[in-house]
Amino acid sequence: MSKLRRNDTISFVMIYNDIKNFNQQFEYEPKIENKAALKKGIKKFIVAGMGGSHLAADIIQCWKPECDLVIWSNYGLPALEPKEFKQRLIIASSYSGNTEETIDALKAAHNKKYPVAIIASAGKLIEIGRKQKIPCVALPHRDIHQPRMALGWSMKAILALMNKSAELREVSLLSKQLKPSHYEEPGKKLARKLKNSVPIIYASSRNSAIAKIWKIKLNETGKIPAFYNVLPELNHNEMTGFDVKKATRGLSKNFHFVFIEDSDDNPRIKKRMDVLGSLYKKNGLKVEKIQIKGNSRLRKIFSSLILADWVSYYTAKLYNVEPEKVPMVEEFKKLIEK
């Protein structure tokens, strides 16, 4: 067995264990360093992060849409008035601690003396936090190296900095409630159905974060193209691109649509999904329907995301691609540094 092959085998074992043991992340109790510097009474937040490092914030927004939370994935800061920034805690989140856009956002906020905090496992952000006495949470850095696989830790760290004690208690219950192994076989079966197709994930707008994370997992772990969109908006534009005609059939034949259905969605959205699925099938398109299940909003979200992990893992196995690392991202970073 070649060195590359051995490394690939190790990667599959790592990702498999990350998924199988994911619920254990909710046992984590975040510790806030420099907590005395954390401004009290703040009810509004900005999470500045890229890629997997902002996904926990997306989940919080999906779970608690009433939370005043802005997610910022860029250099600098969003276009808000200075007085608005002073009322918000700006949380710089980077699992590696070295993401340049996030470091830039932190420096922009800190230079303006806006309330700031840091979440990272290591790297420059932790160094800055400790040197500048900025409140920070140092995430565990055991065998997990990719932020998309550390959503439990990241979510609890964000909630701790937000001082959301009730939400933290509810999230902690997932360590016992979630059983990742229950979703392995359904994930394997769906991966087989999706093989040789480009998945497009559809969900209601209230579940847009779920659809987006499904897409990201398929991109990063499965190493395949995947896309997502939400209803009802896509009923006014995207679906017309799949009104298949003889001349366009070759463009559409490789797509496979995954509808994420939620019993708590607006009945009109459910009807739209049913009608759209029927239209797509009539046009010869491939459609799968996934019903997200759980006795709470939080369990529904994470049960669906664990299923996405298994689908992505078995997608990587079917194509025999390395599931853990993201070499194109690393190559891109090196190229832009030249």
C-alpha positions as CSV (number, residue, x, y, z in Angstrom):
1,M,0.0,0.0,0.0
2,S,1.4,3.4,-1.0
3,K,2.0,6.2,1.4
4,L,-0.9,8.2,-0.1
5,R,-3.2,5.2,0.2
6,R,-2.3,4.8,3.9
7,N,-2.9,8.5,4.5
8,D,-6.3,8.1,2.8
9,T,-7.2,5.2,5.0
10,I,-6.3,7.2,8.1
11,S,-8.4,10.1,6.9
12,F,-11.5,7.8,6.5
13,V,-11.0,6.5,10.0
14,M,-10.7,10.0,11.4
15,I,-13.8,11.3,9.7
16,Y,-15.8,8.2,10.6
17,N,-14.9,8.6,14.2
18,D,-15.7,12.3,14.1
19,I,-19.2,11.5,12.9
20,K,-19.8,8.5,15.1
21,N,-18.8,10.4,18.2
22,F,-20.2,13.8,17.2
23,N,-22.7,13.9,20.1
24,Q,-19.8,13.9,22.6
25,Q,-19.0,17.4,21.5
26,F,-22.0,18.6,23.5
27,E,-20.4,17.5,26.7
28,Y,-17.8,20.3,26.2
29,E,-17.9,23.1,28.7
30,P,-16.3,26.3,27.2
31,K,-14.1,28.4,29.4
32,I,-13.8,32.1,28.7
33,E,-10.4,33.6,29.2
34,N,-10.2,37.3,30.1
35,K,-13.9,37.1,31.1
36,A,-13.7,40.3,33.1
37,A,-13.2,42.2,29.8
38,L,-16.4,40.8,28.3
39,K,-18.9,43.6,28.1
40,K,-22.1,42.8,30.1
41,G,-25.7,43.2,29.0
42,I,-25.1,42.9,25.3
43,K,-28.1,41.4,23.4
44,K,-26.9,41.9,19.8
45,F,-24.1,40.0,18.1
46,I,-21.9,39.7,15.0
47,V,-20.0,36.5,14.3
48,A,-17.2,37.1,11.9
49,G,-16.0,33.9,10.4
50,M,-15.3,32.0,7.1
51,G,-16.2,28.5,5.9
52,G,-16.9,26.0,8.7
53,S,-16.0,28.6,11.4
54,H,-19.3,30.4,11.0
55,L,-21.6,27.4,10.5
56,A,-22.4,27.1,14.2
57,A,-23.7,30.7,14.0
58,D,-25.8,29.8,11.0
59,I,-27.3,26.9,13.1
60,I,-28.1,29.3,16.0
61,Q,-29.8,31.7,13.6
62,C,-31.8,28.7,12.2
63,W,-32.7,27.5,15.7
64,K,-33.3,30.9,17.3
65,P,-34.3,33.3,14.5
66,E,-35.3,35.9,17.1
67,C,-31.6,36.2,18.2
68,D,-30.2,39.5,16.8
69,L,-27.2,37.9,15.1
70,V,-25.3,39.1,12.0
71,I,-23.0,36.7,10.3
72,W,-20.1,38.4,8.5
73,S,-17.9,36.4,6.1
74,N,-15.5,39.0,4.6
75,Y,-12.7,41.3,5.4
76,G,-13.3,44.3,7.6
77,L,-16.8,44.8,9.1
78,P,-20.4,45.1,7.8
79,A,-21.8,48.5,6.9
80,L,-23.3,49.5,10.2
81,E,-23.3,52.8,12.1
82,P,-20.6,53.1,14.8
83,K,-23.3,53.4,17.6
84,E,-24.7,50.0,16.3
85,F,-21.3,48.3,16.6
86,K,-21.0,49.6,20.2
87,Q,-24.2,47.7,21.1
88,R,-23.0,44.4,19.6
89,L,-20.4,41.8,20.6
90,I,-18.2,41.1,17.6
91,I,-17.1,37.4,17.9
92,A,-14.1,36.6,15.7
93,S,-14.4,32.8,15.0
94,S,-11.7,30.8,13.2
95,Y,-11.1,27.2,14.1
96,S,-7.4,27.4,13.0
97,G,-7.0,30.9,14.4
98,N,-5.2,32.0,11.3
99,T,-8.0,32.9,8.8
100,E,-6.9,36.2,7.3
101,E,-10.4,37.7,6.8
102,T,-11.4,37.0,10.4
103,I,-8.2,38.4,11.8
104,D,-8.8,41.5,9.6
105,A,-12.3,41.8,11.0
106,L,-11.1,41.5,14.6
107,K,-8.4,44.1,14.1
108,A,-10.9,46.5,12.5
109,A,-13.2,46.1,15.5
110,H,-10.6,46.2,18.2
111,N,-9.0,49.4,16.7
112,K,-12.3,51.1,17.0
113,K,-12.7,49.9,20.6
114,Y,-15.9,47.9,19.8
115,P,-16.8,45.0,22.0
116,V,-14.9,41.9,20.8
117,A,-14.3,38.3,21.6
118,I,-12.5,35.4,20.0
119,I,-13.1,31.7,19.3
120,A,-10.3,29.6,18.0
121,S,-8.4,26.4,18.7
122,A,-4.9,27.9,18.3
123,G,-3.1,30.3,16.0
124,K,-2.8,34.1,15.7
125,L,-6.2,34.8,17.1
126,I,-5.5,33.1,20.4
127,E,-2.1,34.9,20.6
128,I,-3.8,38.2,19.9
129,G,-6.5,37.5,22.5
130,R,-4.1,36.6,25.2
131,K,-1.7,39.5,24.5
132,Q,-4.5,42.1,24.2
133,K,-6.6,40.7,27.1
134,I,-9.5,40.1,24.8
135,P,-12.2,37.6,25.9
136,C,-11.6,34.3,24.1
137,V,-12.5,30.7,24.1
138,A,-9.8,28.2,23.1
139,L,-11.6,25.3,21.5
140,P,-10.4,21.7,21.9
141,H,-7.9,20.7,19.2
142,R,-7.8,16.9,19.6
143,D,-8.0,14.8,16.5
144,I,-10.4,17.1,14.7
145,H,-8.7,19.4,12.2
146,Q,-11.6,20.7,10.1
147,P,-14.0,23.3,11.4
148,R,-17.0,21.7,9.7
149,M,-16.5,18.7,12.0
150,A,-16.4,20.8,15.2
151,L,-19.9,22.4,15.1
152,G,-20.8,21.2,18.7
153,W,-17.8,22.8,20.3
154,S,-18.2,26.0,18.2
155,M,-21.9,26.3,19.0
156,K,-21.3,26.0,22.7
157,A,-18.5,28.5,22.6
158,I,-20.6,31.1,20.8
159,L,-23.5,30.6,23.2
160,A,-21.2,31.0,26.2
161,L,-19.9,34.3,24.9
162,M,-23.5,35.4,24.2
163,N,-24.3,34.5,27.9
164,K,-27.2,32.2,26.7
165,S,-27.3,29.9,29.7
166,A,-30.7,28.3,29.0
167,E,-29.7,27.6,25.4
168,L,-26.4,26.1,26.6
169,R,-28.3,23.7,28.9
170,E,-30.6,22.6,26.0
171,V,-27.7,22.1,23.7
172,S,-25.8,20.0,26.3
173,L,-28.7,17.5,26.3
174,L,-27.9,16.5,22.8
175,S,-24.9,14.6,24.1
176,K,-27.4,11.9,25.3
177,Q,-30.3,12.5,22.9
178,L,-28.4,12.3,19.6
179,K,-27.3,8.8,18.3
180,P,-25.2,9.4,15.2
181,S,-25.0,5.6,14.4
182,H,-28.8,5.6,13.8
183,Y,-28.2,7.7,10.7
184,E,-25.3,5.8,9.2
185,E,-27.3,3.3,7.1
186,P,-29.7,5.9,5.7
187,G,-26.7,8.0,4.8
188,K,-25.0,5.2,3.0
189,K,-28.2,4.4,1.0
190,L,-28.6,8.0,0.0
191,A,-25.0,8.3,-1.0
192,R,-25.5,5.4,-3.3
193,K,-28.6,6.9,-4.9
194,L,-26.7,10.2,-5.5
195,K,-23.6,8.6,-7.1
196,N,-22.8,10.0,-10.6
197,S,-25.1,13.0,-10.0
198,V,-24.7,16.6,-8.8
199,P,-26.9,17.0,-5.7
200,I,-29.0,20.1,-5.4
201,I,-30.4,20.5,-1.9
202,Y,-33.8,22.2,-1.4
203,A,-35.3,23.3,1.9
204,S,-37.7,26.0,3.3
205,S,-36.2,29.4,3.9
206,R,-36.4,28.8,7.6
207,N,-34.2,25.7,7.1
208,S,-31.7,27.4,4.7
209,A,-28.8,26.9,7.1
210,I,-29.5,23.1,7.0
211,A,-29.5,23.0,3.2
212,K,-26.4,25.1,3.0
213,I,-24.5,22.9,5.4
214,W,-25.6,19.8,3.5
215,K,-24.1,21.4,0.4
216,I,-20.9,22.3,2.2
217,K,-20.4,18.8,3.6
218,L,-20.8,17.3,0.1
219,N,-18.3,19.8,-1.2
220,E,-15.7,19.4,1.5
221,T,-16.0,15.8,2.6
222,G,-17.5,14.2,-0.5
223,K,-15.3,16.4,-2.9
224,I,-18.1,16.8,-5.4
225,P,-20.0,19.7,-6.8
226,A,-23.3,20.4,-4.9
227,F,-25.6,23.3,-4.6
228,Y,-28.6,24.5,-2.6
229,N,-31.6,26.8,-2.7
230,V,-34.7,27.6,-0.7
231,L,-38.4,27.8,-1.2
232,P,-40.5,29.8,-1.9
233,E,-37.8,32.0,-3.6
234,L,-36.6,29.3,-6.1
235,N,-40.2,28.9,-7.3
236,H,-39.8,32.3,-8.9
237,N,-36.5,31.7,-10.7
238,E,-34.3,28.6,-10.4
239,M,-37.0,26.0,-11.2
240,T,-37.5,27.5,-14.6
241,G,-34.0,26.4,-15.5
242,F,-35.2,22.8,-15.1
243,D,-38.2,23.2,-17.4
244,V,-36.5,20.5,-19.5
245,K,-36.7,20.7,-23.3
246,K,-35.1,18.5,-25.9
247,A,-32.3,21.0,-26.4
248,T,-31.5,21.3,-22.7
249,R,-32.0,17.8,-21.5
250,G,-28.2,17.1,-21.6
251,L,-27.7,20.0,-19.2
252,S,-30.2,18.7,-16.6
253,K,-29.7,15.0,-16.6
254,N,-26.8,14.9,-14.1
255,F,-28.6,16.8,-11.3
256,H,-30.3,15.0,-8.4
257,F,-32.6,17.0,-6.1
258,V,-32.8,16.3,-2.4
259,F,-35.9,17.9,-0.8
260,I,-35.5,18.4,3.0
261,E,-39.0,18.3,4.3
262,D,-40.0,19.5,7.8
263,S,-43.4,18.8,9.4
264,D,-43.2,22.2,11.1
265,D,-42.8,24.1,7.8
266,N,-45.7,26.4,6.6
267,P,-48.3,24.2,4.9
268,R,-48.0,26.3,1.8
269,I,-44.3,25.5,1.6
270,K,-45.0,21.8,2.0
271,K,-47.5,22.0,-0.9
272,R,-44.9,23.9,-3.0
273,M,-42.4,21.1,-2.3
274,D,-44.9,18.4,-3.3
275,V,-45.9,20.2,-6.5
276,L,-42.3,21.0,-7.5
277,G,-41.1,17.5,-6.9
278,S,-43.9,16.2,-9.1
279,L,-43.0,18.7,-11.9
280,Y,-39.4,17.7,-11.7
281,K,-40.2,14.0,-11.9
282,K,-42.5,14.7,-14.9
283,N,-39.5,16.4,-16.6
284,G,-37.5,13.2,-16.0
285,L,-35.4,14.7,-13.1
286,K,-34.2,12.6,-10.1
287,V,-35.8,13.6,-6.8
288,E,-35.3,12.3,-3.2
289,K,-37.3,13.5,-0.2
290,I,-35.8,13.5,3.3
291,Q,-38.0,14.1,6.3
292,I,-36.1,15.7,9.2
293,K,-37.2,14.2,12.5
294,G,-36.9,15.0,16.2
295,N,-39.0,16.1,19.1
296,S,-37.4,19.5,19.3
297,R,-36.2,22.1,16.7
298,L,-32.6,21.6,17.9
299,R,-32.7,17.8,17.5
300,K,-34.3,18.2,14.0
301,I,-31.5,20.4,12.9
302,F,-28.7,18.2,14.2
303,S,-30.2,14.9,13.2
304,S,-30.4,16.2,9.6
305,L,-26.8,17.5,9.8
306,I,-25.5,14.1,11.0
307,L,-27.3,12.4,8.1
308,A,-25.5,14.9,5.8
309,D,-22.2,13.9,7.4
310,W,-22.8,10.2,6.7
311,V,-24.0,10.9,3.1
312,S,-20.8,12.9,2.5
313,Y,-18.6,10.3,4.1
314,Y,-20.0,7.5,2.0
315,T,-19.9,9.7,-1.1
316,A,-16.1,10.1,-0.5
317,K,-15.8,6.3,-0.2
318,L,-17.8,5.7,-3.4
319,Y,-15.5,8.0,-5.4
320,N,-12.4,6.9,-3.4
321,V,-11.4,10.5,-2.6
322,E,-9.7,11.7,0.6
323,P,-12.5,13.0,2.9
324,E,-10.8,15.0,5.6
325,K,-8.4,17.5,4.1
326,V,-9.3,20.4,1.7
327,P,-6.1,20.6,-0.4
328,M,-7.6,23.0,-3.0
329,V,-8.3,25.5,-0.2
330,E,-4.8,25.2,1.1
331,E,-3.3,25.6,-2.4
332,F,-5.5,28.6,-3.0
333,K,-4.3,30.2,0.3
334,K,-0.7,29.7,-0.7
335,L,-1.2,31.2,-4.1
336,I,-2.9,34.4,-2.8
337,E,0.0,34.9,-0.4
338,K,2.5,35.2,-3.3
